[in-house]
Amino acid sequence: MKARHIPNIISVCRILLVYPVISSMLEERFDWALTLFVIAGLSDALDGFLAKHFHWQSRLGSYIDPLADKLLLVCSYVVLSFMGLIPFWLMATVVLRDVVIFTGAVLYYFLLRPFDGQPLLISKLNTLLQLFLVFIVLLHHGFLPLPPIILASLTAVVFLTTMVSGAMYVYVWGSSYYRETRALGMRND
């Protein structure tokens, strides 16, 4: 093992943390779920810092890091919705957005080429808010009951940013696909 592999190992460990986080939720051990969820979040920050600071980025890391994040997030939303702790419609929106983005990326890849875009700012904000909502729900049920207005407001903001983020990806990738196929068509004429 070389030092440059450390960020990928941390990402794999974060993937392995998904099961205990979800199990803790299902057992209504929200204190443990929150603790493990925070550890997963800190590990994400650590592997990102190490990869960027020491230039240990890798192609594998570019796949497993977001995979680890999405697994934790989507599984958390599904389980919390199943338990009735977040609305089903919010979970469905979060999952549908990710399915649309993944499907769009795959189609773009097979129809044209890999998409070389960076995550949109709204998408980064949306992911942060989605994570924060899980944190708040676990905090609310594990340690500190919060006023319902906080949960309701955050739920509404997460829904809004999820919708806008998904729509922006469809717009950006759709526009890019249209421009590139049109340019290719003009070159072939």
N, C-alpha and C positions, 0 to 999 in steps of 0.2 A: 504494500500500500504506500502511495506517495501522498504528500501533504495536499496536493492539488485535488485529491479525491474527497477531502473532508466535507466540502459543501454537499456533494452528492450523497455521502453517507448520512449526513444530517437530514437531508430530504427523505431518504429511505426510512430513517427512524421516525420522521414525522408521519409517513404513510402508516408505519406500524402502530403509531399512537391513535390512529382513527378508531380501531376496535375498542381499546379501553375507554376512550372518550364516550363512544356511543353506548357501550355496555353500562358505563356509569350513569348515563342519562336514563337508559331503560330501567335500571335498578333504582332510579330516583335518588341517586347519590350525587346530587348536583354540586356539592362541595368538591368531590373528586373530579367530576366532569369539568368544572370550572378550572381547577388546578391544572389538569392535564391539557385543557384547551389553551390556557395561558402558556404552558411549557411549549406546546406546539407553535404558538405565535412567536415566542421568543426564539425558538429554533429556526423559524423562517427568517427572522431578522438576522440571526447569526450567520446562517448559510449565505444569505444575500451579501452581508458585509464582507465575509471572507472571500467570496467569489469575486466581488468587485475590487476590494482593497488589494488583494494579492494576485489579481488577474487569473483566478482559478476557474473562470467560466468554461463550460464545456457544452457540447451539443446535447449530451445526455442530461446534464443539469437543466438545460433549457426546456426539457420535456418533463422531468420528474419533479422539479420544483413547483410548477403550476399544477401538475397532477396531484401532488400532495395537498396543495391548498384547496383545490376543487373537491377532492375526495372528502376532506374534513368538513368543508362548508356545506356541500350538497347533502352528505350523510347527516350532518347536524340539523339541517332544515327539514329533511324528511322525517327524522325521528322526533324532533320537537313538534312538528305538525301532527304526526301520528299520536303523540301524547296530548294533543290539544293545547299546547303551550304557545304556538304561533298559528295564525290562520292558514288553512289549507290553501287558499287562493294566493297567499304570499309565497308559500313553498312552491306551488305550481309555477308561479311567475319566475322565481329564481331558477328553478330547474329548466324551464322552457327557454329562458334567455341563454343558459349555457348550452343547451341542445342546439339552438339556432346558431350560436357562434361557432360551435364545433362543426356542425353540418356545413355552414358557410365556408369555413376554413378548408374542410375536406373537398368540397365542390370546387372551390377556387383553385386548390392544388391540382386536382385532376383535370379541370377544364382549361386551366391556363398555366399556372406555376405556383410555387410557394409564395404566400403573401408575406412581404417583408415589412410589415407595419409594427409599430410600437403600440403597446396598450394605450388606449385613449385616456385622457385625464378623468373623464366622467366614469370610465370603467374602474380606474384605480379608486376613485372616491366611492363608487358603488361597492366594490369589494371590501373596502375599509368599513363602510356602514353595515354591510351584511355581517361581517365578523363582529362588529360592535354590538349588533342586535343579539347575536348568539351569546356574547359575553354578558350583556345586560339581562337576558332571560335566565341564564344560569346563575348570575349573581342574585337576581330577584328570588329565585326558588331555592338557592343554596345558602345564602348568607343574609341578604338585606332586602326585605320586601320594599318595593318601590311604588310610588303612586301610579295608578293605571294610565294616567295621561302621558307619562314618560314612555311606557311601552307602546301605547297607541300612536303617539307622535313619531317615534322612531320607526315603527312598522310602516306608517304612511310614507316617511322619507325614503325608507329602503325600497318600498314598492315604486315610488316615483323614479328614483335613480336607476332602478333595475330596468324599468320600461325605457327610459331615455337612453341608457347605455346600450341596451339591445337594439333600439332603433338606430342609434348612431353607427353601430357596427354594420347593420344592414345597409345603411346609406353609404358609408365609406367604402365598404367592399363592393357594393353594387355599382357605385360610381366608378371605382377603379376598374372593375371588370368591363363595364361599358366602354370606358376610354381606351383600354388596351385592346379589346376585341375590335373596336372601331378603327384604331390605328393599324392593327394587323390586316384588317379588311382593305384599308386604303393602300397598304404596301403591296398587297397581292393583286390589286387592280392594274 
